[in-house]
Amino acid sequence: MGLVAALEWLGKPYRLCRVDMLGEMRLPSYARINARHETPAFVSEHGAVFTETMAIARWIENRDSERRISFDPLSPESDRMHQFMAFLNTGFTGAFTPHWVALEMDPPDPALQKTLREWGAQRVIERHDKLEAILGDTPFVMGDRPTLADALLVGVARWLDFHQVAASSRWPKLARLRQRLENDPTVKYAMAVEAGEQPVYSGLCKGHVPLEAVISTYGK
């Protein structure tokens, strides 16, 4: 969802493909797009397929010629943005892994799932403490406007609520930032698209492509 918001902020046309992560993503055919059976996956304007959030964010950044959501690559602001994004994509996101493992466990093992969630909650809270400490008092992560860092943050910060780890009010700076981002029209649009709705916004999204078509056209 965060990457969809980033594509909207970028201001260039794109298309989407919806993937059922508990079904389609596990099928052998999906390995032709991503052998690790994970999302997100991205198809470039030249038909090249690549994966991993940071790689996709880098693609977006390289095409942000007007610097709407990024900075001059040699600037201190760019360094700080990448540092923040790296933290989000490693320690912060990784802290939720036990919760996702417990959720997707098949067949279920209630005792193990309970242990995973309890252990994972400790890590999630610790990572949120770290995030709260590094956030400033600016409206967005990097200042007065949203950037790629905000796009990545809004996509994963809501996992706290989804997994019911703790109340978001425990981290007031993060809670204010999340509320500001989630009230942003672009983010609202991305969340509606994720929910399967058909919202009307900028017209940059040129429609949805069936997964079968993506695999047959771009799969290895």
Secondary structure as the mmCIF struct_conf table of DSSP 4:
data_model
#
loop_
_struct_conf.conf_type_id
_struct_conf.id
_struct_conf.beg_label_comp_id
_struct_conf.beg_label_asym_id
_struct_conf.beg_label_seq_id
_struct_conf.end_label_comp_id
_struct_conf.end_label_asym_id
_struct_conf.end_label_seq_id
HELX_RH_AL_P HELX_RH_AL_P1 GLY A 2 LEU A 10
TURN_TY1_P TURN_TY1_P1 GLY A 11 GLY A 11
STRN STRN1 TYR A 14 LEU A 16
TURN_TY1_P TURN_TY1_P2 MET A 21 GLY A 23
HELX_RH_3T_P HELX_RH_3T_P1 GLU A 24 ARG A 26
BEND BEND1 LEU A 27 LEU A 27
HELX_RH_3T_P HELX_RH_3T_P2 PRO A 28 ARG A 32
TURN_TY1_P TURN_TY1_P3 ILE A 33 ILE A 33
TURN_TY1_P TURN_TY1_P4 ALA A 35 ARG A 36
BEND BEND2 THR A 39 THR A 39
STRN STRN2 ALA A 41 VAL A 43
TURN_TY1_P TURN_TY1_P5 GLU A 45 HIS A 46
BEND BEND3 GLY A 47 GLY A 47
STRN STRN3 VAL A 49 THR A 51
HELX_RH_AL_P HELX_RH_AL_P2 THR A 53 ASN A 62
TURN_TY1_P TURN_TY1_P6 ARG A 63 ARG A 63
TURN_TY1_P TURN_TY1_P7 SER A 65 GLU A 66
BEND BEND4 ARG A 68 ILE A 69
TURN_TY1_P TURN_TY1_P8 PRO A 73 LEU A 74
BEND BEND5 SER A 75 SER A 75
HELX_RH_AL_P HELX_RH_AL_P3 PRO A 76 PHE A 87
HELX_RH_PI_P HELX_RH_PI_P1 LEU A 88 PHE A 92
HELX_RH_AL_P HELX_RH_AL_P4 THR A 93 GLY A 94
TURN_TY1_P TURN_TY1_P9 ALA A 95 PHE A 96
HELX_RH_AL_P HELX_RH_AL_P5 THR A 97 GLU A 104
BEND BEND6 ASP A 106 PRO A 107
HELX_RH_AL_P HELX_RH_AL_P6 PRO A 110 ILE A 134
BEND BEND7 ASP A 137 PRO A 139
STRN STRN4 PHE A 140 PHE A 140
TURN_TY1_P TURN_TY1_P10 VAL A 141 MET A 142
STRN STRN5 GLY A 143 GLY A 143
BEND BEND8 ASP A 144 ARG A 145
HELX_RH_AL_P HELX_RH_AL_P7 LEU A 148 VAL A 156
TURN_TY1_P TURN_TY1_P11 ALA A 157 ARG A 158
HELX_RH_AL_P HELX_RH_AL_P8 TRP A 159 PHE A 162
TURN_TY1_P TURN_TY1_P12 HIS A 163 GLN A 164
BEND BEND9 ALA A 166 ALA A 166
HELX_RH_3T_P HELX_RH_3T_P3 SER A 168 ARG A 170
BEND BEND10 TRP A 171 TRP A 171
HELX_RH_AL_P HELX_RH_AL_P9 PRO A 172 GLU A 182
TURN_TY1_P TURN_TY1_P13 ASN A 183 ASN A 183
BEND BEND11 ASP A 184 ASP A 184
HELX_RH_AL_P HELX_RH_AL_P10 PRO A 185 GLU A 194
TURN_TY1_P TURN_TY1_P14 ALA A 195 GLY A 196
BEND BEND12 TYR A 201 GLY A 203
STRN STRN6 CYS A 205 HIS A 208
HELX_RH_AL_P HELX_RH_AL_P11 LEU A 211 TYR A 218
#
